[in-house]
Amino acid sequence: MRQKFLNMSVLIFLDQSEGHIKKNSLEAASYGAKVAELLNTTSEGIVLGNVTEDVAALGAYGLKKIHTLKNELLNNIDDQVYTKIIAEAATNIGATVIIFSNNFSGKAIAPRLSAKLKAGLVSGAVALPDVTNGFIVKKNVFSGKAFANVSVKSPIKIISLNPNAYKINKGEGTAEVVELNIAVEQPKVKVTAVNKVVGEVPLSEAEIVISGGRGLKGPENWALVTDLAKALGAATACSRPVADIDWRPHHEHVGQTGLAIAPNLYFAIGISGAIQHLAGVNRSKVIVVINKDPEAPFFKAADYGIVGDAFEVMPKIIEAVKK
Ligand SMILES: Cc1cc2nc3c(=O)[nH]c(=O)nc-3n(C[C@H](O)[C@H](O)[C@H](O)COP(=O)(O)OP(=O)(O)OC[C@H]3O[C@@H](n4cnc5c(N)ncnc54)[C@H](O)[C@@H]3O)c2cc1C
């Protein structure tokens, strides 16, 4: 039965930021290695730009070979330039399954690559493909309210894996590293400045997120969120109205029109749980809700709920965690 996959090979795009491979890419690598195992083939990675860490060590995630292209023009991701290079590399390597993380860069590059290679794309995959009868991938649809099983019939298949949907699997071993011989063209867009949020856990990669809503009444009360976040090494987030009225910066806004996150623990304080908010957080592994209204819709999505006044409950939680 596996015979038909003999010519398949799996290529994983490993996203980097400031020379470091992102955590989401390690999930994609672990996932890709397992996909390769299912297809009875090997998995290879592609890293673009000047990476400071030892890329051979990525072999520990099951990758046999890493294709690199060191060039400072590639240090900032340019979707068009990246797409062209990955398309050329994938064609040269003969990759038939190409895997991305469904993060910012994966969302930008995977659809472009899909058009360029005439490849079927499953974005937002949440599980390994079923290869027993075709190539069927389970993905989130309707902002995480339902699943779809998508059958990919094109010769080249692209999957973008939802962050936190697959566990990082680190073993041992090193990968062979080969430099790609592909010309890098000048990006059409020039990055003139990057304003970074410093000193905080990046929201998109955080394992724990503490989030506040309008129930906290005003920015002067945000220590109830930030103190717990500090004690747990967590990132902070907020509902959209909180960012709209400038209680918190916009990069903290999660939901349908904000960032979609999938931490292991999402702590929602004084947030009603509107469908547009849930759309960005309902992939969290465990949801804890604190709300004084027992009818708040968020309780339906919660794993643990506390019906109570955040101004009474939170100081006790913070004190207990600090102890
Ligand atoms: C097109 C569209 C897109 C949208 N996109 C987003 C999005 O991306 N993200 C998003 O968040 N929203 C989004 N919204 C808005 C969304 O519909 C809700 O209005 C919003 O999420 C409500 O924010 P909230 O829960 O903080 O505030 P509220 O709805 O005002 O809820 C406050 C909650 O706090 C509770 N509370 C009050 N006092 C206390 C207390 N002392 N202790 C404990 N609990 C207390 C209340 O019981 C209530 O449940 C969108 C809306 C539209 C129409």
The ligand as a Tripos MOL2 file, in Angstrom:
@<TRIPOS>MOLECULE
LIG
   53    58     1     0     0
SMALL
NO_CHARGES

@<TRIPOS>ATOM
      1 C1        -16.9790   42.4410   12.9970 C.3       1 LIG1
      2 C2        -16.5920   42.3560   14.4490 C.ar      1 LIG1
      3 C3        -15.3430   41.9020   14.7910 C.ar      1 LIG1
      4 C4        -14.9570   41.8170   16.1270 C.ar      1 LIG1
      5 N1        -13.7190   41.3290   16.4490 N.ar      1 LIG1
      6 C5        -13.3950   41.1730   17.7590 C.ar      1 LIG1
      7 C6        -12.1450   40.6070   18.1160 C.ar      1 LIG1
      8 O1        -11.3110   40.2870   17.2660 O.2       1 LIG1
      9 N2        -11.8790   40.4630   19.4270 N.ar      1 LIG1
     10 C7        -12.7540   40.8110   20.4270 C.ar      1 LIG1
     11 O2        -12.4420   40.6390   21.6070 O.2       1 LIG1
     12 N3        -13.9460   41.3500   20.0870 N.ar      1 LIG1
     13 C8        -14.2710   41.5490   18.7990 C.ar      1 LIG1
     14 N4        -15.4640   42.1200   18.4870 N.ar      1 LIG1
     15 C9        -16.3010   42.6500   19.5850 C.3       1 LIG1
     16 C10       -17.1020   41.5840   20.2890 C.3       1 LIG1
     17 O3        -18.3180   41.3810   19.6140 O.3       1 LIG1
     18 C11       -17.4190   41.9910   21.7550 C.3       1 LIG1
     19 O4        -18.0930   43.2280   21.7210 O.3       1 LIG1
     20 C12       -16.1680   42.1340   22.6190 C.3       1 LIG1
     21 O5        -15.3950   40.9640   22.5490 O.3       1 LIG1
     22 C13       -16.5950   42.3840   24.0580 C.3       1 LIG1
     23 O6        -15.4680   42.6700   24.8180 O.3       1 LIG1
     24 P1        -15.4810   42.3970   26.3780 P.3       1 LIG1
     25 O7        -15.8960   41.0020   26.6350 O.co2     1 LIG1
     26 O8        -14.1620   42.8580   26.9260 O.co2     1 LIG1
     27 O9        -16.5520   43.4470   26.9150 O.3       1 LIG1
     28 P2        -18.0580   43.2510   27.3630 P.3       1 LIG1
     29 O10       -18.8880   42.6190   26.3310 O.co2     1 LIG1
     30 O11       -18.4800   44.5760   27.8930 O.co2     1 LIG1
     31 O12       -17.9810   42.2100   28.5630 O.3       1 LIG1
     32 C14       -17.4070   42.4970   29.8090 C.3       1 LIG1
     33 C15       -17.5900   41.2450   30.6810 C.3       1 LIG1
     34 O13       -17.0010   41.4880   31.9340 O.3       1 LIG1
     35 C16       -17.8350   40.9710   32.9440 C.3       1 LIG1
     36 N5        -17.5590   41.7350   34.1660 N.ar      1 LIG1
     37 C17       -17.9420   43.0130   34.4630 C.ar      1 LIG1
     38 N6        -17.4470   43.3740   35.6590 N.ar      1 LIG1
     39 C18       -16.7690   42.3150   36.1370 C.ar      1 LIG1
     40 C19       -16.0430   42.0820   37.3280 C.ar      1 LIG1
     41 N7        -15.9190   43.0270   38.2960 N.pl3     1 LIG1
     42 N8        -15.4770   40.8560   37.5170 N.ar      1 LIG1
     43 C20       -15.5950   39.9070   36.5600 C.ar      1 LIG1
     44 N9        -16.2680   40.0730   35.3980 N.ar      1 LIG1
     45 C21       -16.8300   41.2660   35.2040 C.ar      1 LIG1
     46 C22       -19.2430   41.1580   32.4330 C.3       1 LIG1
     47 O14       -20.1260   40.2290   33.0500 O.3       1 LIG1
     48 C23       -19.0510   40.8910   30.9370 C.3       1 LIG1
     49 O15       -19.2680   39.5210   30.6370 O.3       1 LIG1
     50 C24       -15.8700   42.2230   17.1460 C.ar      1 LIG1
     51 C25       -17.1300   42.6610   16.7940 C.ar      1 LIG1
     52 C26       -17.4910   42.7420   15.4610 C.ar      1 LIG1
     53 C27       -18.8800   43.2120   15.1100 C.3       1 LIG1
@<TRIPOS>BOND
     1     1     2 1
     2     2     3 ar
     3     2    52 ar
     4     3     4 ar
     5     4     5 ar
     6     4    50 ar
     7     5     6 ar
     8     6     7 ar
     9     6    13 1
    10     7     8 2
    11     7     9 ar
    12     9    10 ar
    13    10    11 2
    14    10    12 ar
    15    12    13 ar
    16    13    14 ar
    17    14    15 1
    18    14    50 ar
    19    15    16 1
    20    16    17 1
    21    16    18 1
    22    18    19 1
    23    18    20 1
    24    20    21 1
    25    20    22 1
    26    22    23 1
    27    23    24 1
    28    24    25 2
    29    24    26 1
    30    24    27 1
    31    27    28 1
    32    28    29 2
    33    28    30 1
    34    28    31 1
    35    31    32 1
    36    32    33 1
    37    33    34 1
    38    33    48 1
    39    34    35 1
    40    35    36 1
    41    35    46 1
    42    36    37 ar
    43    36    45 ar
    44    37    38 ar
    45    38    39 ar
    46    39    40 ar
    47    39    45 ar
    48    40    41 1
    49    40    42 ar
    50    42    43 ar
    51    43    44 ar
    52    44    45 ar
    53    46    47 1
    54    46    48 1
    55    48    49 1
    56    50    51 ar
    57    51    52 ar
    58    52    53 1
@<TRIPOS>SUBSTRUCTURE
     1 LIG1         1 GROUP 0 **** ****
